[in-house]
Amino acid sequence: MTSTALEAAALGKKFGRRKAGWALHDCTLRIPAGRVCALVGPNGAGKSTLLAHAAGLLAPTEGSIHVLGTTPAGARERIAYVAQDKPLYPQLTVAETLRLGRELNPGRWDAAVAGRVVDEGGLDRDAKIRSLSGGQRTRVALALALGKRPELLLLDEPMADLDPLARHQLMGTLLADSAEHGTTVVMSSHVVAELEGSCDHLLLLGEGRVRLAGPLDELLAAHTLVTGPAGDLAPHTVVESRTTGRQVTALIRPQGPVGAGWQTDEPTLEELVLAHLRAPQAPALTLVDGGDETEVQEAAV
Ligand SMILES: Nc1ncnc2c1ncn2[C@@H]1O[C@H](COP(=O)(O)OP(=O)(O)OP(=O)(O)O)[C@@H](O)[C@H]1O
């Protein structure tokens, strides 16, 4: 196993001659192996495009992407990818789908975990895929993905059509299984609150660019929520600031001690992400996890 699960260097993607420009532009990032990475960003930010590149389904227009120390095509057997539309064969039953998973992954297939994911949802193994609800199909797609026993699991909004109880339960199974086997998970989602407590790495994209990247605890520690009477926040980097009456609430990246008179708190993941979504012009921040030391790279968007 390599220490880097996913690495992109100046990755760019342009679809056809789109007037709107680049779906991904100048994306340089690294996700260490064994992390559970939340991939967030507004609609159209490039999350699905990045995941499809990592899965080897799209080729970069510029730059490069490597997974598990090789090209996405070279790592195909060690990657599982669950796309938003979760393609399955509608005419097969659940049991036949699991059998197909075993046949397509000789020597790797973990029937126990695949069966558990299906059974925990109370699915009838004789039911045809076409008769299942959207959420039930999601469960079968995740069963196939985990059954493949991947080193890198790429999930594009995997929980979107599951009910809250099923989400909670499946997320628990997914995280426990990934922790047990050291699987790297990269998971896009719009439900940020749900990612809190599940992920230890964050990648926030906006308009095809990396806006925030790095170990989650270090990204949170690099930001402070300050509240106080309106005043100058220099020399700190202000990500977002809002004034209510005479009170200012701001998310800052402190450049030294924050002056007296400000109440300070560490933001939650949701506060961190929402502030960056509301302030698309805030400078990008990448914390490069280099073992003992973290390199800080701040750049204007
Ligand atoms: N096959 C395609 N052809 C042309 N443009 C595309 C194609 N796929 C994606 N795009 C464009 O690339 C940009 C990024 O799309 P992408 O689906 O990666 O965003 P996303 O962050 O996953 O969005 P969402 O949160 O809505 O799923 C969008 O502007 C989209 O219109």
The ligand as an SDF file (V2000), in Angstrom:
LIG
                    3D

 31 33  0  0  0  0  0  0  0  0999 V2000
  -20.2730   15.4480  -19.4460 N   0  0  0  0  0  0  0  0  0  0  0  0
  -20.2600   16.7760  -19.3190 C   0  0  0  0  0  0  0  0  0  0  0  0
  -20.3190   17.5780  -20.3900 N   0  0  0  0  0  0  0  0  0  0  0  0
  -20.2730   18.9300  -20.2790 C   0  0  0  0  0  0  0  0  0  0  0  0
  -20.1640   19.5730  -19.1050 N   0  0  0  0  0  0  0  0  0  0  0  0
  -20.0970   18.8140  -17.9820 C   0  0  0  0  0  0  0  0  0  0  0  0
  -20.1530   17.3830  -18.0380 C   0  0  0  0  0  0  0  0  0  0  0  0
  -20.0500   16.9140  -16.7630 N   0  0  0  0  0  0  0  0  0  0  0  0
  -19.9660   17.9990  -15.9650 C   0  0  0  0  0  0  0  0  0  0  0  0
  -20.0020   19.1310  -16.6860 N   0  0  0  0  0  0  0  0  0  0  0  0
  -19.8870   20.5010  -16.1660 C   0  0  0  0  0  0  0  0  0  0  0  0
  -18.7460   20.5640  -15.3340 O   0  0  0  0  0  0  0  0  0  0  0  0
  -19.0050   21.3580  -14.1780 C   0  0  0  0  0  0  0  0  0  0  0  0
  -18.7390   20.5210  -12.9400 C   0  0  0  0  0  0  0  0  0  0  0  0
  -19.7280   19.5170  -12.8540 O   0  0  0  0  0  0  0  0  0  0  0  0
  -19.7420   18.3920  -11.7250 P   0  0  0  0  0  0  0  0  0  0  0  0
  -20.8660   17.4500  -12.0440 O   0  0  0  0  0  0  0  0  0  0  0  0
  -18.3850   17.8400  -11.5820 O   0  0  0  0  0  0  0  0  0  0  0  0
  -20.0970   19.2740  -10.4240 O   0  0  0  0  0  0  0  0  0  0  0  0
  -20.5160   18.7690   -8.9640 P   0  0  0  0  0  0  0  0  0  0  0  0
  -19.6890   19.5540   -8.0060 O   0  0  0  0  0  0  0  0  0  0  0  0
  -20.4420   17.2830   -8.8720 O   0  0  0  0  0  0  0  0  0  0  0  0
  -22.0180   19.2660   -8.8950 O   0  0  0  0  0  0  0  0  0  0  0  0
  -23.2950   18.6990   -8.0630 P   0  0  0  0  0  0  0  0  0  0  0  0
  -23.0730   19.0900   -6.6330 O   0  0  0  0  0  0  0  0  0  0  0  0
  -24.4370   19.4490   -8.6570 O   0  0  0  0  0  0  0  0  0  0  0  0
  -23.3760   17.2140   -8.2710 O   0  0  0  0  0  0  0  0  0  0  0  0
  -20.4410   21.8460  -14.2950 C   0  0  0  0  0  0  0  0  0  0  0  0
  -20.4170   23.1480  -14.8220 O   0  0  0  0  0  0  0  0  0  0  0  0
  -21.0590   20.8850  -15.2840 C   0  0  0  0  0  0  0  0  0  0  0  0
  -22.0630   21.5310  -16.0560 O   0  0  0  0  0  0  0  0  0  0  0  0
  1  2  1  0
  2  3  1  0
  2  7  2  0
  3  4  2  0
  4  5  1  0
  5  6  2  0
  6  7  1  0
  6 10  1  0
  7  8  1  0
  8  9  2  0
  9 10  1  0
 10 11  1  0
 11 12  1  0
 11 30  1  0
 12 13  1  0
 13 14  1  0
 13 28  1  0
 14 15  1  0
 15 16  1  0
 16 17  2  0
 16 18  1  0
 16 19  1  0
 19 20  1  0
 20 21  2  0
 20 22  1  0
 20 23  1  0
 23 24  1  0
 24 25  2  0
 24 26  1  0
 24 27  1  0
 28 29  1  0
 28 30  1  0
 30 31  1  0
M  END
$$$$
